[in-house]
């Protein structure tokens, strides 16, 4: 897995989104550092991966029963 793939996996977790539909980057950061695959990357690589994560890879959310649920990217 790449750093971007780990971040995308974390972004697909509804618990990593706030009630207003924005990303809780503190949770994404935590998920990245705790992911078993992240051991392959240096601290600097993980920091750069978060800092340079492309906005176009952030999924949109759909409001379902009062929760913002991330939707898979199309394409």
MIKE-192743 format. One record per atom (N, C-alpha, C): atom name; residue in one letter; z, x negated, y negated. Coordinates in Angstrom, 2 decimals. Each point is the difference from the previous one (the first is absolute). Layout:
BEGIN
 atome residu       z       x       y
    CA      a       Z       X       Y
...
END
This chain:
BEGIN
 atome residu       z       x       y
     N      x    0.00   -0.83    1.19
    CA      x    0.00    0.83   -1.19
     C      x    0.00   -0.87   -1.25
     N      x   -0.67    0.49   -1.02
    CA      x    0.02   -0.68   -1.29
     C      x    1.15    0.56   -0.84
     N      x    0.29   -0.66   -1.09
    CA      x    1.03    0.51   -0.91
     C      x   -0.41    1.36   -0.53
     N      x   -1.27    0.15   -0.38
    CA      x   -0.46    1.30   -0.49
     C      x    0.17    1.10    1.05
     N      x   -0.26   -0.32    1.25
    CA      x    0.16    1.00    1.07
     C      x    1.47    0.40    0.16
     N      x    0.90   -0.95   -0.14
    CA      x    1.43    0.31    0.08
     C      x    0.40    0.90   -1.17
     N      x   -0.49   -0.32   -1.19
    CA      x    0.31    0.80   -1.18
     C      x   -0.58    1.41    0.14
     N      x   -1.22    0.11    0.49
    CA      x   -0.61    1.32    0.20
     C      x    0.81    0.80    1.02
     N      x    0.44   -0.64    1.05
    CA      x    0.85    0.69    0.99
     C      x    1.26    0.54   -0.68
     N      x    0.61   -0.82   -0.85
    CA      x    1.20    0.44   -0.71
     C      x   -0.32    1.13   -0.98
     N      x   -1.16   -0.05   -0.63
    CA      x   -0.39    1.05   -0.94
     C      x   -0.23    1.34    0.70
     N      x   -0.28   -0.02    1.27
    CA      x   -0.23    1.24    0.75
     C      x    1.31    0.66    0.42
     N      x    1.12   -0.64   -0.26
    CA      x    1.31    0.58    0.30
     C      x    0.45    0.86   -1.17
     N      x    0.16    1.30    0.24
    CA      x    0.36    0.93   -1.09
     C      x    1.33   -0.37   -0.64
     N      x    0.86   -0.70    0.70
    CA      x    1.29   -0.40   -0.56
     C      x   -0.13   -1.09   -1.07
     N      x   -1.18   -0.59   -0.09
    CA      x   -0.23   -1.06   -0.99
     C      x   -0.61    0.53   -1.28
     N      x    0.07    1.32   -0.18
    CA      x   -0.51    0.65   -1.20
     C      x    1.14    0.74   -0.68
     N      x   -0.03    0.04   -1.33
    CA      x    1.03    0.70   -0.75
     C      x   -0.34    1.49   -0.08
     N      x    0.94    0.77   -0.48
    CA      x   -0.20    1.45   -0.10
     C      x   -1.08    0.37   -1.00
     N      x   -0.33   -0.91   -0.93
    CA      x   -1.07    0.30   -0.96
     C      x   -1.36   -0.49    0.46
     N      x   -0.07   -0.54    1.23
    CA      x   -1.28   -0.42    0.57
     C      x   -0.39   -1.43   -0.30
     N      x    0.91   -0.80   -0.53
    CA      x   -0.31   -1.41   -0.23
     C      x    0.56   -0.85    1.14
     N      x   -0.59   -1.17    0.14
    CA      x    0.41   -0.92    1.06
     C      x    1.36   -0.60   -0.33
     N      x    0.88   -0.04    0.98
    CA      x    1.26   -0.73   -0.17
     C      x   -0.25   -1.43    0.50
     N      x   -0.41   -0.86   -0.94
    CA      x   -0.38   -1.36    0.38
     C      x    1.15   -0.81    0.56
     N      x    1.23    0.36   -0.31
    CA      x    1.14   -0.69    0.60
     C      x    0.02    0.22    1.51
     N      x   -0.33    1.21    0.44
    CA      x   -0.04    0.30    1.43
     C      x   -1.20   -0.69    0.67
     N      x   -1.13   -0.02   -0.69
    CA      x   -1.19   -0.68    0.54
     C      x    0.31   -1.49    0.17
     N      x    0.63   -0.58   -1.00
    CA      x    0.40   -1.41    0.05
     C      x    0.89   -0.25    1.21
     N      x    0.98    0.85    0.18
    CA      x    0.93   -0.14    1.13
     C      x   -0.74    0.11    1.33
     N      x   -0.87    1.00    0.11
    CA      x   -0.76    0.17    1.24
     C      x   -0.86   -1.22    0.31
     N      x   -0.60   -0.57   -1.04
    CA      x   -0.82   -1.20    0.21
     C      x    0.85   -1.14    0.55
     N      x    1.13   -0.27   -0.60
    CA      x    0.83   -1.13    0.41
     C      x    0.61    0.22    1.38
     N      x    0.26    1.25    0.36
    CA      x    0.63    0.28    1.30
     C      x   -1.00    0.21    1.14
     N      x   -1.27    0.14   -0.32
    CA      x   -1.01    0.24    1.02
     C      x   -0.09   -1.21    0.93
     N      x   -0.06    0.23    1.32
    CA      x   -0.05   -1.14    0.94
     C      x   -1.18   -0.94   -0.23
     N      x   -1.13    0.54   -0.46
    CA      x   -1.19   -0.84   -0.24
     C      x    0.13   -0.87   -1.25
     N      x    0.96    0.32   -0.87
    CA      x    0.10   -0.74   -1.27
     C      x    0.48   -1.43    0.21
     N      x    0.54   -0.29    1.18
    CA      x    0.46   -1.37    0.28
     C      x   -1.14   -1.01   -0.06
     N      x   -1.24    0.49    0.16
    CA      x   -1.16   -0.89   -0.04
     C      x   -0.32   -0.49   -1.40
     N      x    0.62    0.62   -1.02
    CA      x   -0.33   -0.30   -1.38
     C      x    1.18   -0.63   -0.72
     N      x   -0.32   -0.88   -0.93
    CA      x    1.05   -0.64   -0.80
     C      x    0.55    1.00   -1.01
     N      x    1.15   -0.34   -0.57
    CA      x    0.59    0.84   -1.05
     C      x   -0.98    0.16   -1.16
     N      x   -0.62   -1.10   -0.40
    CA      x   -0.96    0.05   -1.11
     C      x   -1.19    0.89    0.31
     N      x   -0.50   -0.04    1.23
    CA      x   -1.12    0.86    0.39
     C      x    0.37    1.47   -0.08
     N      x    1.22    0.34    0.43
    CA      x    0.45    1.40   -0.06
     C      x    0.14    0.46   -1.45
     N      x    0.57   -0.85   -0.84
    CA      x    0.16    0.34   -1.42
     C      x   -1.37    0.20   -0.65
     N      x   -0.92   -0.90    0.26
    CA      x   -1.35    0.13   -0.55
     C      x   -0.70    1.25    0.54
     N      x    0.22    0.30    1.27
    CA      x   -0.60    1.19    0.60
     C      x    0.43    1.27   -0.69
     N      x    1.29    0.09   -0.33
    CA      x    0.50    1.17   -0.73
     C      x   -0.50    0.00   -1.44
     N      x    0.06   -1.15   -0.65
    CA      x   -0.41   -0.08   -1.40
     C      x   -1.48    0.30   -0.20
     N      x   -0.81   -0.32    0.99
    CA      x   -1.45    0.13   -0.13
     C      x   -0.57    1.13    0.85
     N      x    0.85    0.90    0.48
    CA      x   -0.49    1.08    0.85
     C      x   -0.93    0.90   -0.82
     N      x   -1.22    0.25    0.52
    CA      x   -0.98    0.78   -0.78
     C      x    0.40    1.47   -0.15
     N      x   -0.06    0.48   -1.24
    CA      x    0.34    1.40   -0.27
     C      x   -0.85    0.97    0.81
     N      x   -1.26   -0.37    0.24
    CA      x   -0.88    0.92    0.72
     C      x    0.40    0.20    1.47
     N      x    0.91   -0.83    0.50
    CA      x    0.49    0.16    1.37
     C      x    1.27    0.85    0.08
     N      x    0.52    0.40   -1.14
    CA      x    1.19    0.86   -0.01
     C      x   -0.46    1.42    0.30
     N      x    0.51    0.60    1.07
    CA      x   -0.47    1.35    0.35
     C      x    0.47    1.05   -1.01
     N      x   -0.78    1.06   -0.08
    CA      x    0.43    1.15   -0.80
     C      x    0.98    0.79    0.86
     N      x    0.80    0.80   -0.66
    CA      x    0.94    0.83    0.75
     C      x   -0.38    1.46   -0.17
     N      x    0.43    0.78    0.95
    CA      x   -0.16    1.44   -0.06
     C      x    1.39    0.60    0.02
     N      x    0.23    0.95   -0.90
    CA      x    1.31    0.65   -0.07
     C      x    0.08    1.06    1.10
     N      x    0.87   -0.24    0.97
    CA      x    0.17    0.90    1.14
     C      x    1.48    0.32    0.11
     N      x    0.32    1.27   -0.13
    CA      x    1.40    0.45    0.09
     C      x    0.92   -0.81   -0.91
     N      x   -0.47   -0.31   -1.20
    CA      x    0.82   -0.70   -0.97
     C      x    0.06   -1.50    0.18
     N      x   -0.72   -0.54    0.99
    CA      x   -0.02   -1.45    0.24
     C      x   -1.39   -0.55   -0.26
     N      x   -0.07   -1.17   -0.59
    CA      x   -1.28   -0.68   -0.19
     C      x   -0.32   -0.77    1.29
     N      x   -1.02    0.46    0.71
    CA      x   -0.38   -0.60    1.27
     C      x   -1.27   -0.84   -0.21
     N      x    0.05   -1.31    0.30
    CA      x   -1.19   -0.82   -0.17
     C      x   -1.10    0.41    0.95
     N      x   -1.24   -0.01   -0.50
    CA      x   -1.15    0.37    0.79
     C      x   -0.81   -1.26    0.33
     N      x   -0.53   -0.07    1.21
    CA      x   -0.80   -1.19    0.37
     C      x   -1.19   -0.17   -0.94
     N      x   -0.34   -1.25   -0.27
    CA      x   -1.17   -0.28   -0.82
     C      x   -1.25    0.40    0.74
     N      x   -0.95    0.53   -0.71
    CA      x   -1.28    0.40    0.62
     C      x   -0.98   -1.12   -0.18
     N      x   -0.82   -0.19    1.04
    CA      x   -1.05   -0.99   -0.10
     C      x    0.26   -1.11    0.86
END
